[in-house]
Amino acid sequence: MSEALEYHHSPGRPGKLAVAATKPLNTQHDLSLAYTPGVAEPVLEIARDPALAYEYTNRGNLVAVISNGTAILGLGERGALASKPVMEGKAVLFKKFAGVDAIDIEINARDPEEIIRIVTSISPSFGGINLEDIKAPECFQIERALINALDIPVFHDDQHGTAIIVCAGLINALELAGKKQDGIKVVFSGAGAAAVATANLLVEFGVPRENIYMTDLHGLLYHDRPQGMFPEQAVFAHGDEPKSLSELLEGADVFIGLSAANLLTGEMIKRMAANPIIFAMANPVPEIGWEEARAARPDALLANGRSDSPNQVNNLLAFPYIFRAALDCRARHINSKMKLAAAHALADHCRLPVTPDVLSAYNLHRLSFGQDWFIPKPMDRRLYTSLPPVIVKAALESGEAQIQLEDAAYRQRLAKELDNL
């Protein structure tokens, strides 16, 4: 704990983020260009054609990382100000992994309409909006309203980043298990924002909605349940009677945990089908520990959210590259085709030979596609050149992109940029 506090406090300047100038400001002439009277020229140009803001300002490479602190990382509701270390951290990751400039904005408000109004009002400053750590169900309302109101990409990473990585891992795990997405039974523990978004993306991927069972602290989501559900959960209501998580795991092929520590036992997963796929992603303590799960089911394909996991579900695998691509092709929205393209590209990445720098970063001697590696490693910098092009392609094909990027030239550009990250 003291090391983490010291990291954020020193040396000299607290926090993890600073602003750097990109143009010279050394002479009187420089000053006249950077501020008055020079700024008048781009002001007039942008007033004439708002799209020119992308040519004369940093808008096209600037993302707002926005939270109200109502669902911080696994720490729950701690307030807007307490969320700032997380949002600063997110901004740093944007810059380090994708060259995207990001600024954290903490909004001291709980009312969804107020948050929508504030973000809409400040949106002209930014090329994209990354929502973070906003609790359900308000997060659905906020994201939906902003997507409808703005012509820049809006992405709630707690929902869609998680969904993309889980889908990528599932693509590979299904191959290793010898199963097809249209024939599996999927059981969720947790029915919050990440779970709902993940389930929705799995439906897009080809998992039948009727094969998805979702539970929360009251058990199965089912029709006319006394405890109720919000609308985004209700589409996954199953049947008309209660069932426990243990009952639902009978014959299940996939467990997806986005809930709380130690809810799953070895005896429970023994009820699952052969070669079960178990994503236990509660943080910092998963629904079931790695050793317990492996002992109970040696045939299982395991993943969780911990950095010491062979298969870590880490949103860092998705959000920097999603926004890099969306900004580069000036996508209006980030749609399901773009998210699925990212998932497939991530899955494919595990087929590439592992480079020495990746092995060194994780203190490994070798790594090959299989039970202990079916989700890429976040520190693999090749993701910068492999993911954005396929996401851009999906944006172009689905009509979201406003800029046509030629694939080969774009890949060359990314390869050059990678040296400076």
N, C-alpha and C positions, 0 to 999 in steps of 0.2 A: 504493500500500500504506500509506504513512504517513497519507494522508487517512482511510482506512478505520479504522486504529487510533486516530487522533485522534477520529473520530466516536464510537467506542465508549468512549473514555476520558473525554471532557469533554462539557459543562462541569461541573465540581464533583463530580458523582455518576456513577461508572462504570456502564456497561450501558445498556439501552434501556427498562427496565420499572420501574414503581413501583406502590405500592398507595395508593389514595385512599379516604378515608371518604365514605360517601354519606348519613350522618345527622349532625345537629349534635352537637357534644360540647364545649359551651362553659360549662356550668353544672353544679352539683352534681346538679341534677335530671336533666340529660342523662346524666350519668355513671351515675346509678341506673337509668336505662332501658337504656343501652347494655351495662352489665355487671350486677353484682349490686346489688339483688335482681331487677331487671327481666327479666333473661334467663330466669329460672325459668319465666315464663309460656309463651314459645314452646317451651322445652324440653319442658314437660309436654304441650303441644299436639302436637308432633312425635312424642313417644313414643306418644301415643294414636293418631295417624294420620300415618304417615311421609310421605304425599303433601303434608302441610302444610309440609314443608321448602321446597317451591317457593314458598310464600306468605310465609314468615317469614325466609328466608335467601337468599343469592345463588346457590343451587344452580342455579336455572333459567336463569342466564345465565353460567355458569362452566364453562369447558372446560380439561381438563388436556392440555398438550402434552408428550408423553412420548417419550423416546428413550433408547437405551443407547449411541449413538454408533458403531454398527458399520457404518453406510453413510452418512456425512455428505456430502450434496450432490454429489458428484463427487470428494470428497476421500478417500473410503474410510473405513476403520476408524481413528478417532482417539481413541476413548474417550468415556465419558459426559461428563466435565467439558468436554472440547473441543467437545462438541456444544452447550453452553449458549448461545453467541452466536446460533446458528441458531434454537434453540428460543425464546429471548427475542424474536428477530426475528419468529418465527411468531406469538407472543402479541401483539406490537405490531400486526401486520397484522390479526389477528382484531379488535382494538379499533378500529383506524382505519377499516377497510373495512366492518365489520358490527356494530360496537357490542357485540361479544361480549367479555366479560372472560375472559382466559386466563392460566394460570400454567404456567411451564415446570417440568418434573420430569425430572431426569436420573437414570437408574437405573444404578448401577454393577454390572451383572450381564449375563452372556451366556446363561445357561441359560434357555430359554424358560419352563420351569415356574416358575422363581423370579420372572421378570418377570410372568407371569400371576397368580401369588399376590400380588405386591406391588400391582399395578394393581387387582385385585379388592378387596383390603383397603382401598385408599384411595378406591375409587369412590363411596362415599356422599357425599363432599364435592362431587361434580361432576355437572353435567347432561349432559356428553359427554366422550368420550375421543378425542383426536387423536394417533394413533401416527405417528412420524416417524423417518426415517433409521435404520431397523432392517433388517438385511440379510436377504436370502432364503437359504434357504427358511424360516428361523425366523419371519420376519414373518407368513407364512401361518398357521402354527400358533398364534402369539400372538393374532392378530386373530380367528381362528375361535373360539378358546377363550373370548375375552372377549365376543364377540358372543353366544355361547351362554350365558354365565354372567350377563351383566348386562342390565338392562332400560333402559339408556340407550344412545344411539348411540355406536358405536365405528367409527372411520374411519381407515384407514391412508392418509394423503394421498399418499405416494409411489406407491401403487398407483392409487387411485381418482380422485384429483384429476387426475393425468395422463390417465387413461382418459377422463374426462369431456371434457377440453379437446380431446384428439385426436378423439374421436367428434364433437364439435361442429364442429371444423374439417373433418372428413371429410364430414359432411353437406353443408356448403357447397361443398367442393371437388368432390364428386361432381356436384352440380348444375352447377357451372361447366364441368366436364369432359364433361357429357352422359352420365354413367354411373349405373348402379343398383347398390346394395349387394349384391344377390344374384347379380351377374354378374362381380364383380371378383376379381382375384388379388392377395393381400396378402402381402408379404414383410417379416418382422421381422428386424432386426439387433439382437440382444440378447434374452435370454430370462429376465431377472430379474423382480423383483416388478412393476415398472411395465409391462413388456412383457406379462406373463401377464394382469394385470388389464385392460390395454387390449384384448388379444385377446378376453378373456371378454366385455367390454362390446360389442365389435364383433359378436360372435355374437348377443348380445341385440338389437342393432340390426338384424340381418338379414344379416350376412355369413356365408355358409356356412362352418362350421368346416373343412371339407375344402379350402376355398380359401385357408386361412391357413397360411403356411410360416414357421417360426420357426427362427432360427439363433443359435448362441452362438459362443464362440471356437473350438469344435471343428467348426463347420459346422452343417448341418441337424440338427434333432432328428428322428430316425427310430427306428422300432421296433427294439429289441434293440441299440441303439447301444453300443459297448464303453465309451464314456466315461460312460454312464448319464445319468439325469435324475431330478429330484425329481418327485413325483406331479403337482404343479400344472403342470409343463412337459409331462409325458408325454401329457396329453390333446390336445396339439397335435403329437404325433409324426406324421410324414408319410412313408409308404413304408417301405422296408427297405434302403435304400442311401444312402451319403453323397452330398451335393451341396454345391457351394460357393455362396456368396452371389451370385457373378457368374452362375453357371448358373441359379439360381433367379429372377434378375431378368429372364430372357428372357420377354417378353410380359407382365410384371407391370404392374398398374395402379397399385399403391400400394406405397411403401417407407416403413416406419416404423422409424426408428433410435433405439434406446435403449441405445446400446452405448459406442463409443469414437471418438475423433477420427480423421478422415481414412481411414475404412475404405472409403469409396465414391469412385469416380472418375467423371469425365465419360464415359469409354468404357463403363463399366458401366451407367450410366443410359440410354445410347443404345440399350440392348437392351430397354428398357421399352416398353410400349404407348403409343399416342398419348395426349397430354394426361396425362402421368404425374403422380401426386400423391406428393410427396416430403416427408416429415416427418423431418428430420435433427436429432435432439434431444439428442445428446451435448453436455455442457456442461463447460467453457466453449467448447470447440472442437467443432463438429458433425462428423458423419460425412463431409459434403462441404460446402465453402464455398458461400455464396450465389452469388458471381460465377461460380465454376466450373460449378455446376449450371445456372445460367441460360444460360451460353454453350453448354453441351452440349445443353440441352433448352429452347429458348425457349418451348415450349408447356407447360412444367411448371408445376404449382401447388405453390409452395414454402412451407415453414414450418420453423422451428427454435426452439430454446429461448433464443435470445439476445434481450436487450432492444432491440437495434438492428435486429431483424428486423421487416419489415412484418407478418408473421404469427407472433407469438410464442406458443408453447405455454407458458403460465405458470399454475401451479396457483392463483395468486391469483384467477383468474377463477372458481374453483369453491368452494374450501373455506370461505371466510367465509360465503357465501350458503347453502351446504349446511347448515352448523351453525346459522345464523340461523333457517332454516326448521325444522330438526329440533328446536331448542330451543323455538321459538314454539308448535309444535303438539305438543310433548312426544312426539316419535316414539321408539318403542322401538329401532328400528334404521334404518339408511340402506340401503335396498334398491335393486335394479337399476332399478325403475320410477322411483324418485326421481332416480337418476343419469342415466337417459335423459331424464327431463323437464328436468333442468338442461342437458344437452347440446343438446337441441332449442331451449330458451330462449336459450342462448348463440348458437346458429346464427342464430336469428331476429333477434337483436340487431343483426347486421350489416346488416339491411334498414332500420334506423332512420336518419334524418338525423343526421349527426355534429354534435355541439354545439361551439361555439367553444372552450369550456374544454378539450375533448379535443384538438382541433387544436393549441391553444396548448401543452398538456402535452407533445406530441410534435413540436412545431415544424413543423407541417404546414399547408399552405394549404387543402387539400381532401382528402377521403377518400370513396370510394364502393365499394360492393360489387363485387368483381372479383378479378383475379389477385393484386393486392397488398393486398387486405383481405377475408379471409374468416374471420378469427378476431378477436373483439372486443379492444379495448385495455383492459388492466387498470385504467387510471386513469379509465375511464368510470364515474362514480359512479352512473349510472342503473341499473347492474346490481343495486344494493341494492333497488330497487323492482320490477325486472322478474323477477329469478330466484326469490327466496323464495316468492312466491305460487304459482308453478307447481310448485315442489318440495313445498309444503304440500298442494296439490291431489293430487299423486301419492301422498303419504303417507296422506292421507285415503282415497283410492280403493283403496289396497292394504292398508288396515287397520292401518297402523303408528302413525297419529296417535292420541293420547289426548285431544286437545283439538280441538274443532270450531271452525275459524276461518272467519268469513264473508268471502268474497273481497274485496268492495268495501271493507268496513271495514278489513280487514288491509292492503290497498294504501294506504288513506288514512293508516293508522298509520305505515307505512314511509315514506311521503312526508314526514310530519312529523319522523320520527326522522332522516331524511337531512340535514336542516338542522343537526343537532347533531353529525354525524360529522366 
